[in-house]
Amino acid sequence: MRKTQHVDPHIVDSGIVRSLKRISFTDREYNESWFQKLLFDNPSLLPTIDIEPAFSPCYSVARELPTNAGSIDLLFVSPLGYLIIAETP
């Protein structure tokens, strides 16, 4: 029995099945700013509970936060006050 499976990913929403299409890394529609906005608007996409349960759920605080060492791409905070920093590609 094979341990790996190679299939195209699909989304099933309300009984409608859509196949996801691969995008190129050079596709200008999906750039770092787009990815930052996606994560900032949807922090639940970050697997914080799998990394450290105390970080979950996390709430968006800032994008491109300036610091003396350069900007922080994304800053989140947990209900316990833990700060979570995310660097996007």
C-alpha positions as CSV (number, residue, x, y, z in Angstrom):
1,M,0.0,0.0,0.0
2,R,1.3,3.4,-1.0
3,K,1.9,5.9,1.8
4,T,1.5,9.0,-0.4
5,Q,-1.3,10.2,-2.5
6,H,-1.1,12.5,-5.4
7,V,-4.4,14.2,-6.3
8,D,-5.4,17.7,-7.1
9,P,-6.9,19.4,-4.1
10,H,-10.6,20.3,-4.2
11,I,-13.0,22.5,-2.3
12,V,-16.4,21.2,-1.4
13,D,-18.8,24.0,-0.5
14,S,-22.6,23.5,-0.2
15,G,-22.4,20.4,-2.4
16,I,-20.4,22.2,-5.1
17,V,-17.0,20.7,-5.9
18,R,-14.3,22.9,-7.3
19,S,-10.8,21.7,-8.3
20,L,-8.0,24.1,-7.2
21,K,-5.6,25.2,-9.9
22,R,-1.9,25.6,-9.3
23,I,-0.6,29.2,-9.6
24,S,2.8,30.3,-10.6
25,F,5.1,32.0,-8.2
26,T,5.5,34.7,-10.7
27,D,1.8,35.4,-10.8
28,R,1.6,39.0,-9.8
29,E,-2.0,38.7,-8.5
30,Y,-0.8,36.6,-5.6
31,N,2.1,38.5,-4.1
32,E,3.4,39.1,-0.5
33,S,0.9,41.9,0.1
34,W,-2.0,39.7,-1.0
35,F,-0.8,36.9,1.3
36,Q,-0.3,39.4,4.3
37,K,-3.9,40.7,3.8
38,L,-5.3,37.2,3.6
39,L,-3.6,36.2,6.9
40,F,-4.4,39.5,8.6
41,D,-8.1,39.2,7.7
42,N,-8.2,35.5,8.5
43,P,-5.8,34.8,11.4
44,S,-7.5,31.4,11.9
45,L,-5.6,30.2,8.8
46,L,-2.4,30.2,11.0
47,P,-2.0,26.8,12.7
48,T,-1.2,28.5,16.1
49,I,-3.0,25.8,18.1
50,D,-0.7,23.2,16.6
51,I,2.4,25.2,17.3
52,E,1.5,26.3,20.9
53,P,-2.1,26.1,22.3
54,A,-1.5,29.3,24.3
55,F,-1.2,31.2,21.1
56,S,-4.7,30.3,20.0
57,P,-6.9,31.9,18.9
58,C,-4.8,34.8,17.7
59,Y,-6.1,38.3,16.8
60,S,-4.6,40.6,14.2
61,V,-2.9,43.7,15.5
62,A,-0.7,45.2,12.7
63,R,0.7,44.8,9.2
64,E,4.2,46.1,8.2
65,L,4.8,47.4,11.7
66,P,7.9,49.6,11.7
67,T,10.7,48.8,14.2
68,N,14.3,49.8,14.5
69,A,15.4,46.5,12.9
70,G,12.9,46.8,10.0
71,S,9.2,46.1,9.6
72,I,7.3,43.2,11.1
73,D,5.2,41.7,8.4
74,L,2.3,40.6,10.6
75,L,1.7,41.0,14.4
76,F,-1.0,39.1,16.2
77,V,-1.9,38.7,19.9
78,S,-3.4,35.8,21.8
79,P,-6.1,36.2,24.6
80,L,-3.3,35.5,27.1
81,G,-1.3,38.5,25.8
82,Y,1.3,36.5,23.9
83,L,2.6,38.2,20.8
84,I,2.9,36.3,17.5
85,I,5.0,37.5,14.7
86,A,4.6,36.1,11.2
87,E,7.0,36.7,8.3
88,T,5.6,36.2,4.9
89,P,7.6,35.3,1.8
